[in-house]
Amino acid sequence: MTISRRVFLGSGAAGLLLAACDGGITGNGVGSRGAAQIDARVDATRDYLFSRYPGTQDLASRAYGVLYMPLVTEAGFGIGGGYGRGALRINGATVDYYSAARATFGLQIGAQQYAHALFFMTDKALSDFRRSSGWAAGADVRYATPEQGASLGKDTTELDPVIGLVFGQQGLIAGATLSGVKYSRIIP
């Protein structure tokens, strides 16, 4: 029996994705046990972000809303993908839950996990995000690095409608970005 290259690559990518899942299916947000579990993970992620990068606390206080994605798992071997769940908070309260998904194709091999937060700095950006049936991070997102997280000041954020910060990276794929990530509202 001959296995096609596509089937082989797809099987390899699926195997890597499963291997990357810390603690199995329940350890990474996939198949979570509902809103309480997502909220607990978001609280821990927010606390880590604020303690590790103090400038983000001020940024969050000026944002109209913040989407916290506590854990996104990605894996790829030619063909890859990633998935995670999180919550949108407005004035510190959860208002909606979202999934983040992406598919990739190209020269890639490995797996990684990371957290990220999207700070909606204008009412219009937040409204556009909430009204969409599926929102993809695009050109209107300014990406900050963890090193900038400690010093994100007012002068660097006044004109940016959305600021994305990727942090807590672990794994073997270099350079986590949010390009190509699609966010969809979910009911946990």
C-alpha positions in Angstrom: 0.0 0.0 0.0 1.4 3.4 -1.0 0.8 6.5 1.1 0.6 9.8 -0.7 2.9 12.6 0.3 -0.1 14.8 1.2 -1.5 12.2 3.6 1.9 11.6 5.1 2.5 15.4 5.7 -1.1 15.8 7.1 -0.6 12.9 9.4 2.7 14.3 10.6 1.2 17.7 11.3 -1.6 16.2 13.2 0.8 14.1 15.3 2.9 17.1 16.0 -0.2 19.1 17.1 -1.2 16.4 19.5 2.3 16.0 20.8 2.4 19.8 21.4 -0.6 19.7 23.6 0.6 20.1 27.2 -1.4 17.8 29.3 -3.5 16.4 26.5 -6.7 17.8 25.2 -7.8 19.5 28.4 -4.4 21.2 29.0 -4.5 23.7 26.2 -7.9 25.2 26.0 -9.2 22.8 23.3 -12.1 20.9 24.8 -12.2 23.1 27.9 -14.9 22.7 30.5 -16.6 25.9 30.0 -16.5 29.5 30.9 -15.2 29.1 34.4 -12.0 27.4 33.1 -11.4 30.0 30.4 -11.9 32.8 32.9 -9.5 31.2 35.3 -6.9 30.9 32.6 -7.5 34.5 31.5 -7.1 35.8 35.0 -3.7 34.0 35.4 -2.6 35.3 32.0 -3.6 38.9 32.8 -1.9 38.7 36.1 1.3 37.3 34.5 1.2 40.0 31.8 0.7 42.9 34.2 3.4 41.7 36.7 6.0 40.8 34.0 5.3 43.9 31.7 4.0 46.7 34.0 3.3 49.1 31.1 0.5 46.7 29.9 -1.6 47.5 33.0 -1.8 51.2 32.0 -2.4 50.2 28.4 -5.3 47.9 29.5 -6.8 50.7 31.6 -6.9 53.0 28.5 -8.2 50.3 26.2 -11.9 50.0 25.4 -11.5 46.2 25.7 -8.9 43.5 25.8 -9.0 40.1 24.3 -6.8 37.7 26.3 -5.8 34.4 24.7 -4.1 32.4 27.5 -2.8 29.5 25.4 -2.5 29.0 21.7 -1.0 25.8 20.5 0.6 25.7 17.0 2.2 22.8 15.2 3.4 22.3 11.6 5.3 20.1 9.3 4.8 21.7 5.9 1.1 22.1 6.7 0.3 23.4 10.1 -2.3 25.1 12.3 -3.0 26.5 15.7 -5.9 26.9 18.1 -6.8 28.5 21.4 -9.6 30.0 23.4 -9.9 33.2 25.4 -12.1 36.0 26.6 -12.9 39.6 25.7 -13.0 41.8 28.8 -14.4 45.3 28.9 -13.8 47.2 32.2 -12.4 44.1 33.7 -15.5 41.9 33.1 -15.8 39.1 30.6 -18.4 40.0 27.9 -17.7 37.3 25.3 -15.6 34.2 24.6 -13.5 33.7 21.4 -11.5 31.1 19.7 -8.4 31.9 17.7 -7.6 29.6 14.7 -5.0 29.6 12.0 -3.8 27.4 9.2 -0.4 27.6 7.6 1.5 26.2 4.7 5.1 26.4 3.8 8.6 25.7 5.1 7.9 24.9 8.7 8.4 22.2 11.2 7.9 22.1 15.0 5.4 23.1 17.6 5.0 26.0 20.0 2.6 27.5 22.6 2.2 31.1 23.5 -0.3 33.6 24.9 -1.4 36.9 23.4 -3.5 39.9 24.1 -5.2 42.3 21.8 -5.8 45.8 23.2 -8.6 47.7 21.4 -7.6 51.3 21.7 -10.6 52.9 19.9 -14.4 52.3 20.4 -14.7 51.7 16.6 -12.0 49.0 16.6 -13.8 47.2 19.5 -17.2 47.6 17.8 -15.9 46.3 14.5 -14.4 43.3 16.3 -17.6 42.5 18.2 -19.9 42.9 15.2 -17.9 40.7 12.9 -18.8 37.0 12.4 -15.1 36.2 12.2 -12.3 38.8 12.6 -8.8 38.4 11.2 -5.9 40.3 12.5 -4.9 42.6 9.7 -3.1 45.8 8.9 -4.9 47.8 11.6 -3.0 45.8 14.3 0.2 47.2 15.6 2.4 44.4 17.1 4.4 45.1 20.2 7.2 42.9 21.4 7.4 41.7 25.0 10.4 44.0 25.5 8.1 47.0 24.7 5.5 45.7 27.1 7.2 47.3 30.0 7.2 50.7 28.4 4.2 51.0 26.1 3.4 54.6 26.6 0.6 57.0 25.5 2.7 58.4 22.7 3.1 55.0 21.0 -0.5 53.9 21.3 -2.7 57.0 20.6 -3.0 56.3 16.9 -3.1 52.5 16.9 -6.6 51.1 16.8 -5.5 47.6 18.0 -2.2 46.6 19.7 -1.3 42.9 19.8 1.3 41.5 22.2 2.6 37.9 21.9 4.3 36.6 25.1 5.1 33.4 27.0 6.4 31.6 24.0 7.6 28.0 24.4 8.5 25.5 21.7 10.4 24.9 18.5 8.8 27.3 15.9 10.5 30.7 15.9 8.6 33.9 15.6 5.0 33.7 16.7 2.8 36.3 15.0 -0.9 37.0 14.8 -1.0 37.4 11.1 -3.6 35.0 9.6 -5.3 34.3 12.9 -9.1 34.3 12.7 -11.1 35.1 15.9 -14.6 33.8 16.2 -17.1 34.2 19.0 -17.8 30.9 20.9 -20.1 29.6 23.6 -18.0 27.6 26.0 
